[in-house]
Amino acid sequence: MPSVLSDDDKEIVRRMVPKASNKIQAVAVARLYIAYPNRSKWTNTGFEGAVVLCNDLIGNTYWLKLVDISVSNLCT
């Protein structure tokens, strides 16, 4: 299956999600919007990156995490 994320982006996601206790189910590029303070109008928060759906293997729960994959976040 083709991916929107580059190999470098995938590596960033893997580093941000501890593999020993979590299993990555899906990853997608996302931008976060909120309906606040006006519930009838969406507002861009300015946060964007890869949203990760994970299964916590210890607690048997699912959770979402937004990982910053922008170039400015990379360590040199």
Jmol script that loads the backbone (N, CA, C; Angstrom):
load data "model"
ATOM      1  N   MET A   1       0.846  -1.171   0.000  1.00  0.00           N
ATOM      2  CA  MET A   1       0.000   0.000   0.000  1.00  0.00           C
ATOM      3  C   MET A   1       0.893   1.236   0.000  1.00  0.00           C
ATOM      4  N   PRO A   2       0.637   2.190  -0.896  1.00  0.00           N
ATOM      5  CA  PRO A   2       1.457   3.404  -0.939  1.00  0.00           C
ATOM      6  C   PRO A   2       1.260   4.247   0.320  1.00  0.00           C
ATOM      7  N   SER A   3       2.294   4.980   0.672  1.00  0.00           N
ATOM      8  CA  SER A   3       2.239   5.798   1.880  1.00  0.00           C
ATOM      9  C   SER A   3       2.562   7.246   1.554  1.00  0.00           C
ATOM     10  N   VAL A   4       1.908   8.162   2.242  1.00  0.00           N
ATOM     11  CA  VAL A   4       2.169   9.582   2.080  1.00  0.00           C
ATOM     12  C   VAL A   4       3.432   9.971   2.841  1.00  0.00           C
ATOM     13  N   LEU A   5       3.759   9.213   3.881  1.00  0.00           N
ATOM     14  CA  LEU A   5       4.912   9.509   4.708  1.00  0.00           C
ATOM     15  C   LEU A   5       6.195   8.968   4.085  1.00  0.00           C
ATOM     16  N   SER A   6       7.260   9.744   4.190  1.00  0.00           N
ATOM     17  CA  SER A   6       8.564   9.284   3.719  1.00  0.00           C
ATOM     18  C   SER A   6       9.161   8.328   4.753  1.00  0.00           C
ATOM     19  N   ASP A   7      10.255   7.690   4.392  1.00  0.00           N
ATOM     20  CA  ASP A   7      10.925   6.786   5.329  1.00  0.00           C
ATOM     21  C   ASP A   7      11.424   7.543   6.556  1.00  0.00           C
ATOM     22  N   ASP A   8      11.886   8.786   6.372  1.00  0.00           N
ATOM     23  CA  ASP A   8      12.332   9.609   7.504  1.00  0.00           C
ATOM     24  C   ASP A   8      11.168   9.925   8.442  1.00  0.00           C
ATOM     25  N   ASP A   9      10.000  10.230   7.868  1.00  0.00           N
ATOM     26  CA  ASP A   9       8.808  10.510   8.679  1.00  0.00           C
ATOM     27  C   ASP A   9       8.395   9.278   9.480  1.00  0.00           C
ATOM     28  N   LYS A  10       8.446   8.121   8.847  1.00  0.00           N
ATOM     29  CA  LYS A  10       8.092   6.873   9.532  1.00  0.00           C
ATOM     30  C   LYS A  10       9.045   6.603  10.688  1.00  0.00           C
ATOM     31  N   GLU A  11      10.310   6.920  10.508  1.00  0.00           N
ATOM     32  CA  GLU A  11      11.296   6.718  11.572  1.00  0.00           C
ATOM     33  C   GLU A  11      11.019   7.633  12.759  1.00  0.00           C
ATOM     34  N   ILE A  12      10.625   8.882  12.490  1.00  0.00           N
ATOM     35  CA  ILE A  12      10.259   9.813  13.562  1.00  0.00           C
ATOM     36  C   ILE A  12       9.082   9.268  14.356  1.00  0.00           C
ATOM     37  N   VAL A  13       8.074   8.755  13.655  1.00  0.00           N
ATOM     38  CA  VAL A  13       6.896   8.185  14.317  1.00  0.00           C
ATOM     39  C   VAL A  13       7.300   7.006  15.185  1.00  0.00           C
ATOM     40  N   ARG A  14       8.150   6.139  14.661  1.00  0.00           N
ATOM     41  CA  ARG A  14       8.588   4.967  15.434  1.00  0.00           C
ATOM     42  C   ARG A  14       9.341   5.367  16.700  1.00  0.00           C
ATOM     43  N   ARG A  15      10.145   6.431  16.611  1.00  0.00           N
ATOM     44  CA  ARG A  15      10.887   6.892  17.789  1.00  0.00           C
ATOM     45  C   ARG A  15       9.967   7.487  18.850  1.00  0.00           C
ATOM     46  N   MET A  16       8.856   8.082  18.437  1.00  0.00           N
ATOM     47  CA  MET A  16       7.949   8.751  19.372  1.00  0.00           C
ATOM     48  C   MET A  16       6.960   7.793  20.035  1.00  0.00           C
ATOM     49  N   VAL A  17       6.817   6.589  19.504  1.00  0.00           N
ATOM     50  CA  VAL A  17       5.892   5.600  20.062  1.00  0.00           C
ATOM     51  C   VAL A  17       6.713   4.412  20.560  1.00  0.00           C
ATOM     52  N   PRO A  18       6.783   4.199  21.879  1.00  0.00           N
ATOM     53  CA  PRO A  18       7.582   3.084  22.400  1.00  0.00           C
ATOM     54  C   PRO A  18       7.060   1.734  21.925  1.00  0.00           C
ATOM     55  N   LYS A  19       7.902   0.986  21.223  1.00  0.00           N
ATOM     56  CA  LYS A  19       7.486  -0.266  20.592  1.00  0.00           C
ATOM     57  C   LYS A  19       7.227  -1.387  21.592  1.00  0.00           C
ATOM     58  N   ALA A  20       7.929  -1.381  22.709  1.00  0.00           N
ATOM     59  CA  ALA A  20       7.815  -2.487  23.663  1.00  0.00           C
ATOM     60  C   ALA A  20       6.407  -2.654  24.214  1.00  0.00           C
ATOM     61  N   SER A  21       5.691  -1.557  24.385  1.00  0.00           N
ATOM     62  CA  SER A  21       4.368  -1.648  25.005  1.00  0.00           C
ATOM     63  C   SER A  21       3.226  -1.192  24.100  1.00  0.00           C
ATOM     64  N   ASN A  22       3.526  -0.866  22.833  1.00  0.00           N
ATOM     65  CA  ASN A  22       2.493  -0.359  21.919  1.00  0.00           C
ATOM     66  C   ASN A  22       2.630  -0.992  20.543  1.00  0.00           C
ATOM     67  N   LYS A  23       1.500  -1.117  19.856  1.00  0.00           N
ATOM     68  CA  LYS A  23       1.497  -1.571  18.473  1.00  0.00           C
ATOM     69  C   LYS A  23       0.806  -0.509  17.630  1.00  0.00           C
ATOM     70  N   ILE A  24       1.531   0.014  16.647  1.00  0.00           N
ATOM     71  CA  ILE A  24       0.965   1.023  15.748  1.00  0.00           C
ATOM     72  C   ILE A  24      -0.020   0.335  14.811  1.00  0.00           C
ATOM     73  N   GLN A  25      -1.266   0.820  14.816  1.00  0.00           N
ATOM     74  CA  GLN A  25      -2.311   0.257  13.959  1.00  0.00           C
ATOM     75  C   GLN A  25      -2.421   1.009  12.635  1.00  0.00           C
ATOM     76  N   ALA A  26      -2.309   2.352  12.694  1.00  0.00           N
ATOM     77  CA  ALA A  26      -2.445   3.170  11.487  1.00  0.00           C
ATOM     78  C   ALA A  26      -1.776   4.520  11.701  1.00  0.00           C
ATOM     79  N   VAL A  27      -1.324   5.116  10.594  1.00  0.00           N
ATOM     80  CA  VAL A  27      -0.709   6.441  10.622  1.00  0.00           C
ATOM     81  C   VAL A  27      -1.241   7.217   9.429  1.00  0.00           C
ATOM     82  N   ALA A  28      -1.569   8.493   9.647  1.00  0.00           N
ATOM     83  CA  ALA A  28      -2.048   9.345   8.556  1.00  0.00           C
ATOM     84  C   ALA A  28      -1.605  10.782   8.816  1.00  0.00           C
ATOM     85  N   VAL A  29      -1.476  11.535   7.745  1.00  0.00           N
ATOM     86  CA  VAL A  29      -1.147  12.952   7.871  1.00  0.00           C
ATOM     87  C   VAL A  29      -2.412  13.691   8.271  1.00  0.00           C
ATOM     88  N   ALA A  30      -2.277  14.633   9.228  1.00  0.00           N
ATOM     89  CA  ALA A  30      -3.469  15.315   9.739  1.00  0.00           C
ATOM     90  C   ALA A  30      -3.157  16.752  10.134  1.00  0.00           C
ATOM     91  N   ARG A  31      -4.196  17.545  10.175  1.00  0.00           N
ATOM     92  CA  ARG A  31      -4.157  18.915  10.680  1.00  0.00           C
ATOM     93  C   ARG A  31      -5.279  19.014  11.714  1.00  0.00           C
ATOM     94  N   LEU A  32      -4.994  19.601  12.886  1.00  0.00           N
ATOM     95  CA  LEU A  32      -5.963  19.628  13.980  1.00  0.00           C
ATOM     96  C   LEU A  32      -6.810  20.902  13.942  1.00  0.00           C
ATOM     97  N   TYR A  33      -8.127  20.714  13.916  1.00  0.00           N
ATOM     98  CA  TYR A  33      -9.088  21.807  13.987  1.00  0.00           C
ATOM     99  C   TYR A  33      -9.919  21.636  15.252  1.00  0.00           C
ATOM    100  N   ILE A  34     -10.390  22.751  15.808  1.00  0.00           N
ATOM    101  CA  ILE A  34     -11.275  22.701  16.967  1.00  0.00           C
ATOM    102  C   ILE A  34     -12.480  23.595  16.726  1.00  0.00           C
ATOM    103  N   ALA A  35     -13.565  23.275  17.385  1.00  0.00           N
ATOM    104  CA  ALA A  35     -14.778  24.092  17.328  1.00  0.00           C
ATOM    105  C   ALA A  35     -14.911  24.813  18.661  1.00  0.00           C
ATOM    106  N   TYR A  36     -14.008  25.767  18.893  1.00  0.00           N
ATOM    107  CA  TYR A  36     -13.991  26.485  20.158  1.00  0.00           C
ATOM    108  C   TYR A  36     -13.506  27.903  19.901  1.00  0.00           C
ATOM    109  N   PRO A  37     -14.026  28.920  20.449  1.00  0.00           N
ATOM    110  CA  PRO A  37     -15.130  28.988  21.401  1.00  0.00           C
ATOM    111  C   PRO A  37     -16.507  28.903  20.739  1.00  0.00           C
ATOM    112  N   ASN A  38     -16.570  29.103  19.420  1.00  0.00           N
ATOM    113  CA  ASN A  38     -17.838  29.025  18.711  1.00  0.00           C
ATOM    114  C   ASN A  38     -18.022  27.595  18.197  1.00  0.00           C
ATOM    115  N   ARG A  39     -18.983  26.865  18.745  1.00  0.00           N
ATOM    116  CA  ARG A  39     -19.169  25.462  18.390  1.00  0.00           C
ATOM    117  C   ARG A  39     -19.688  25.260  16.980  1.00  0.00           C
ATOM    118  N   SER A  40     -20.091  26.296  16.297  1.00  0.00           N
ATOM    119  CA  SER A  40     -20.599  26.148  14.940  1.00  0.00           C
ATOM    120  C   SER A  40     -19.559  26.546  13.886  1.00  0.00           C
ATOM    121  N   LYS A  41     -18.309  26.827  14.306  1.00  0.00           N
ATOM    122  CA  LYS A  41     -17.261  27.221  13.361  1.00  0.00           C
ATOM    123  C   LYS A  41     -15.948  26.533  13.723  1.00  0.00           C
ATOM    124  N   TRP A  42     -15.344  25.881  12.731  1.00  0.00           N
ATOM    125  CA  TRP A  42     -14.068  25.202  12.940  1.00  0.00           C
ATOM    126  C   TRP A  42     -12.915  26.191  12.827  1.00  0.00           C
ATOM    127  N   THR A  43     -11.917  26.032  13.685  1.00  0.00           N
ATOM    128  CA  THR A  43     -10.742  26.899  13.708  1.00  0.00           C
ATOM    129  C   THR A  43      -9.481  26.034  13.651  1.00  0.00           C
ATOM    130  N   ASN A  44      -8.556  26.421  12.765  1.00  0.00           N
ATOM    131  CA  ASN A  44      -7.292  25.702  12.652  1.00  0.00           C
ATOM    132  C   ASN A  44      -6.423  26.037  13.862  1.00  0.00           C
ATOM    133  N   THR A  45      -5.896  25.002  14.542  1.00  0.00           N
ATOM    134  CA  THR A  45      -5.047  25.223  15.723  1.00  0.00           C
ATOM    135  C   THR A  45      -3.602  25.511  15.344  1.00  0.00           C
ATOM    136  N   GLY A  46      -3.216  25.179  14.126  1.00  0.00           N
ATOM    137  CA  GLY A  46      -1.833  25.337  13.711  1.00  0.00           C
ATOM    138  C   GLY A  46      -1.004  24.075  13.930  1.00  0.00           C
ATOM    139  N   PHE A  47      -1.593  23.057  14.562  1.00  0.00           N
ATOM    140  CA  PHE A  47      -0.894  21.791  14.783  1.00  0.00           C
ATOM    141  C   PHE A  47      -1.139  20.867  13.601  1.00  0.00           C
ATOM    142  N   GLU A  48      -0.065  20.290  13.091  1.00  0.00           N
ATOM    143  CA  GLU A  48      -0.186  19.319  12.010  1.00  0.00           C
ATOM    144  C   GLU A  48       0.975  18.344  12.081  1.00  0.00           C
ATOM    145  N   GLY A  49       0.768  17.179  11.524  1.00  0.00           N
ATOM    146  CA  GLY A  49       1.792  16.145  11.555  1.00  0.00           C
ATOM    147  C   GLY A  49       1.184  14.804  11.226  1.00  0.00           C
ATOM    148  N   ALA A  50       1.732  13.763  11.829  1.00  0.00           N
ATOM    149  CA  ALA A  50       1.226  12.409  11.611  1.00  0.00           C
ATOM    150  C   ALA A  50       0.410  12.004  12.828  1.00  0.00           C
ATOM    151  N   VAL A  51      -0.846  11.646  12.596  1.00  0.00           N
ATOM    152  CA  VAL A  51      -1.670  11.141  13.693  1.00  0.00           C
ATOM    153  C   VAL A  51      -1.522   9.620  13.703  1.00  0.00           C
ATOM    154  N   VAL A  52      -1.242   9.093  14.894  1.00  0.00           N
ATOM    155  CA  VAL A  52      -0.935   7.675  15.056  1.00  0.00           C
ATOM    156  C   VAL A  52      -2.023   7.024  15.907  1.00  0.00           C
ATOM    157  N   LEU A  53      -2.598   5.946  15.407  1.00  0.00           N
ATOM    158  CA  LEU A  53      -3.536   5.134  16.182  1.00  0.00           C
ATOM    159  C   LEU A  53      -2.760   3.943  16.714  1.00  0.00           C
ATOM    160  N   CYS A  54      -2.688   3.822  18.050  1.00  0.00           N
ATOM    161  CA  CYS A  54      -1.907   2.757  18.680  1.00  0.00           C
ATOM    162  C   CYS A  54      -2.762   1.907  19.599  1.00  0.00           C
ATOM    163  N   ASN A  55      -2.313   0.668  19.762  1.00  0.00           N
ATOM    164  CA  ASN A  55      -2.905  -0.246  20.724  1.00  0.00           C
ATOM    165  C   ASN A  55      -1.909  -0.384  21.873  1.00  0.00           C
ATOM    166  N   ASP A  56      -2.322   0.025  23.083  1.00  0.00           N
ATOM    167  CA  ASP A  56      -1.499  -0.157  24.278  1.00  0.00           C
ATOM    168  C   ASP A  56      -1.608  -1.619  24.671  1.00  0.00           C
ATOM    169  N   LEU A  57      -0.527  -2.371  24.492  1.00  0.00           N
ATOM    170  CA  LEU A  57      -0.557  -3.814  24.717  1.00  0.00           C
ATOM    171  C   LEU A  57      -0.677  -4.187  26.185  1.00  0.00           C
ATOM    172  N   ILE A  58      -0.261  -3.302  27.068  1.00  0.00           N
ATOM    173  CA  ILE A  58      -0.334  -3.588  28.502  1.00  0.00           C
ATOM    174  C   ILE A  58      -1.747  -3.348  29.026  1.00  0.00           C
ATOM    175  N   GLY A  59      -2.304  -2.181  28.733  1.00  0.00           N
ATOM    176  CA  GLY A  59      -3.639  -1.844  29.225  1.00  0.00           C
ATOM    177  C   GLY A  59      -4.759  -2.254  28.290  1.00  0.00           C
ATOM    178  N   ASN A  60      -4.401  -2.787  27.093  1.00  0.00           N
ATOM    179  CA  ASN A  60      -5.372  -3.189  26.087  1.00  0.00           C
ATOM    180  C   ASN A  60      -6.346  -2.057  25.764  1.00  0.00           C
ATOM    181  N   THR A  61      -5.782  -0.866  25.507  1.00  0.00           N
ATOM    182  CA  THR A  61      -6.574   0.298  25.115  1.00  0.00           C
ATOM    183  C   THR A  61      -5.991   0.890  23.843  1.00  0.00           C
ATOM    184  N   TYR A  62      -6.782   1.687  23.146  1.00  0.00           N
ATOM    185  CA  TYR A  62      -6.334   2.386  21.951  1.00  0.00           C
ATOM    186  C   TYR A  62      -6.206   3.865  22.252  1.00  0.00           C
ATOM    187  N   TRP A  63      -5.248   4.531  21.608  1.00  0.00           N
ATOM    188  CA  TRP A  63      -5.067   5.963  21.808  1.00  0.00           C
ATOM    189  C   TRP A  63      -4.537   6.596  20.526  1.00  0.00           C
ATOM    190  N   LEU A  64      -4.724   7.912  20.432  1.00  0.00           N
ATOM    191  CA  LEU A  64      -4.238   8.699  19.302  1.00  0.00           C
ATOM    192  C   LEU A  64      -3.131   9.627  19.768  1.00  0.00           C
ATOM    193  N   LYS A  65      -2.152   9.853  18.905  1.00  0.00           N
ATOM    194  CA  LYS A  65      -1.067  10.778  19.215  1.00  0.00           C
ATOM    195  C   LYS A  65      -0.741  11.546  17.946  1.00  0.00           C
ATOM    196  N   LEU A  66      -0.587  12.866  18.062  1.00  0.00           N
ATOM    197  CA  LEU A  66      -0.185  13.690  16.944  1.00  0.00           C
ATOM    198  C   LEU A  66       1.311  13.930  17.043  1.00  0.00           C
ATOM    199  N   VAL A  67       2.064  13.421  16.065  1.00  0.00           N
ATOM    200  CA  VAL A  67       3.523  13.508  16.069  1.00  0.00           C
ATOM    201  C   VAL A  67       3.958  14.579  15.067  1.00  0.00           C
ATOM    202  N   ASP A  68       4.772  15.525  15.534  1.00  0.00           N
ATOM    203  CA  ASP A  68       5.289  16.583  14.669  1.00  0.00           C
ATOM    204  C   ASP A  68       6.379  15.998  13.782  1.00  0.00           C
ATOM    205  N   ILE A  69       6.153  15.986  12.471  1.00  0.00           N
ATOM    206  CA  ILE A  69       7.134  15.446  11.532  1.00  0.00           C
ATOM    207  C   ILE A  69       7.723  16.541  10.656  1.00  0.00           C
ATOM    208  N   SER A  70       7.544  17.811  11.065  1.00  0.00           N
ATOM    209  CA  SER A  70       8.064  18.916  10.264  1.00  0.00           C
ATOM    210  C   SER A  70       9.578  18.949  10.308  1.00  0.00           C
ATOM    211  N   VAL A  71      10.155  19.585   9.320  1.00  0.00           N
ATOM    212  CA  VAL A  71      11.604  19.685   9.210  1.00  0.00           C
ATOM    213  C   VAL A  71      12.194  20.427  10.396  1.00  0.00           C
ATOM    214  N   SER A  72      11.471  21.412  10.940  1.00  0.00           N
ATOM    215  CA  SER A  72      11.980  22.184  12.065  1.00  0.00           C
ATOM    216  C   SER A  72      12.078  21.352  13.336  1.00  0.00           C
ATOM    217  N   ASN A  73      11.426  20.189  13.391  1.00  0.00           N
ATOM    218  CA  ASN A  73      11.446  19.331  14.575  1.00  0.00           C
ATOM    219  C   ASN A  73      12.633  18.366  14.577  1.00  0.00           C
ATOM    220  N   LEU A  74      13.299  18.209  13.440  1.00  0.00           N
ATOM    221  CA  LEU A  74      14.385  17.239  13.328  1.00  0.00           C
ATOM    222  C   LEU A  74      15.626  17.736  14.054  1.00  0.00           C
ATOM    223  N   CYS A  75      16.295  16.816  14.733  1.00  0.00           N
ATOM    224  CA  CYS A  75      17.561  17.130  15.397  1.00  0.00           C
ATOM    225  C   CYS A  75      18.695  16.878  14.418  1.00  0.00           C
ATOM    226  N   THR A  76      19.670  17.730  14.411  1.00  0.00           N
ATOM    227  CA  THR A  76      20.796  17.534  13.498  1.00  0.00           C
ATOM    228  C   THR A  76      22.032  17.098  14.227  1.00  0.00           C
TER     229      THR A  76
END
end "model"
wireframe off; spacefill off
backbone 0.3
color backbone group
